[in-house]
Amino acid sequence: MPRLTVTTRSGEVRELEAAENRTLMEVIRDDGVSELLAICGGCCSCATCHVYVDPAFAGRLPPISEDEDALLDGTTYRETTSRLSCQIRLSDALDGISVTVAPED
C-alpha cells in the first residue's frame, strides 16, 4: 500500500496510505484536504488539483500529457515540478511520494 506525504497550503503535513491504482487527487480529497478542490472530479479539465511533486519523485511519474501541460500553463503558480494530482496513479513505485498543494489561482 503506497504511502504519501501531503503538505497543505497552511503548512500542515499529513501522512496518508492509499490503495494502489487510486489517483493522488482521490486520496488527498478523500482525506479531507479541502484546499484541493478537484472541481472536475479527475477529468483533467480544470487544474484545481494542482500540486508540486517532490523533485526526487518527478522522474518516476508518467510523462505529462498535452492536456495536463496546457492546463498547468494556464495557472499562475506553475513550477518545474507542477502536476495535476488527478493524473498521477499511485503504485508501489511511488511509495513515499511527497507533494504540496499549490496556491489557488
C-alpha positions as CSV (number, residue, x, y, z in Angstrom):
1,M,0.0,0.0,0.0
2,P,1.7,3.2,-1.1
3,R,2.3,5.9,1.5
4,L,2.4,9.6,0.7
5,T,3.0,12.9,2.5
6,V,0.8,15.9,1.7
7,T,1.7,19.4,2.8
8,T,-1.3,21.8,2.7
9,R,-1.0,25.5,1.8
10,S,-1.1,26.3,5.6
11,G,1.9,24.0,6.1
12,E,0.1,21.2,7.8
13,V,1.7,17.8,6.9
14,R,-0.4,14.7,6.5
15,E,0.9,11.2,6.2
16,L,-1.6,9.0,4.2
17,E,-1.8,5.5,2.9
18,A,-3.6,4.7,-0.3
19,A,-4.8,1.7,-2.2
20,E,-2.7,1.1,-5.3
21,N,-4.1,2.5,-8.6
22,R,-6.1,5.3,-7.0
23,T,-5.1,8.8,-8.1
24,L,-3.3,11.1,-5.9
25,M,-6.2,13.5,-6.2
26,E,-8.7,10.9,-4.9
27,V,-6.6,10.1,-1.9
28,I,-6.0,13.7,-0.9
29,R,-9.6,14.8,-1.5
30,D,-11.0,11.7,0.4
31,D,-8.7,12.5,3.3
32,G,-10.5,15.9,3.7
33,V,-7.8,18.3,2.3
34,S,-10.4,20.9,1.3
35,E,-7.8,23.1,-0.4
36,L,-7.6,20.5,-3.2
37,L,-10.9,21.5,-4.9
38,A,-10.8,18.9,-7.8
39,I,-13.8,20.5,-9.3
40,C,-13.8,18.4,-12.5
41,G,-13.5,15.2,-10.4
42,G,-10.4,14.0,-12.2
43,C,-11.3,14.6,-15.8
44,C,-8.1,16.7,-16.4
45,S,-10.2,19.8,-17.3
46,C,-9.8,22.3,-14.5
47,A,-6.3,22.3,-12.8
48,T,-7.9,22.7,-9.3
49,C,-5.9,19.7,-8.1
50,H,-2.5,21.3,-8.9
51,V,0.3,20.1,-6.7
52,Y,4.1,20.4,-6.5
53,V,5.8,17.0,-6.5
54,D,9.0,16.4,-4.6
55,P,11.8,16.5,-7.2
56,A,13.0,13.1,-6.0
57,F,9.9,11.6,-7.4
58,A,9.4,13.7,-10.6
59,G,11.3,11.2,-12.7
60,R,9.1,8.3,-11.5
61,L,5.9,9.9,-12.8
62,P,4.4,9.2,-16.2
63,P,5.1,11.9,-18.8
64,I,2.9,14.9,-18.7
65,S,0.1,14.8,-21.4
66,E,-0.6,17.7,-23.7
67,D,-3.9,18.4,-21.9
68,E,-2.3,18.5,-18.5
69,D,0.5,20.7,-19.8
70,A,-1.9,23.2,-21.3
71,L,-4.0,23.4,-18.1
72,L,-0.9,23.9,-16.0
73,D,0.3,26.7,-18.4
74,G,-3.0,28.5,-17.6
75,T,-2.1,28.6,-13.9
76,T,-0.4,31.4,-12.1
77,Y,1.8,29.3,-9.9
78,R,3.3,26.7,-12.2
79,E,6.7,25.4,-11.3
80,T,9.0,22.8,-12.8
81,T,7.5,20.1,-10.5
82,S,3.9,21.1,-11.0
83,R,1.5,18.3,-11.9
84,L,-2.3,17.7,-11.7
85,S,-2.8,15.2,-9.0
86,C,-5.7,13.6,-10.9
87,Q,-3.2,12.4,-13.5
88,I,-0.9,10.5,-11.0
89,R,-1.9,6.9,-10.3
90,L,-0.3,5.6,-7.1
91,S,1.7,2.4,-7.2
92,D,4.4,0.8,-5.1
93,A,6.9,2.6,-7.3
94,L,5.6,5.9,-5.8
95,D,5.7,4.8,-2.2
96,G,6.8,7.7,-0.1
97,I,5.9,10.4,-2.6
98,S,5.7,13.9,-1.1
99,V,3.5,16.7,-2.6
100,T,2.5,20.2,-1.7
101,V,-0.9,21.7,-2.6
102,A,-0.2,24.6,-4.9
103,P,-1.6,28.1,-4.2
104,E,-5.1,28.7,-5.6
105,D,-5.4,30.7,-8.7
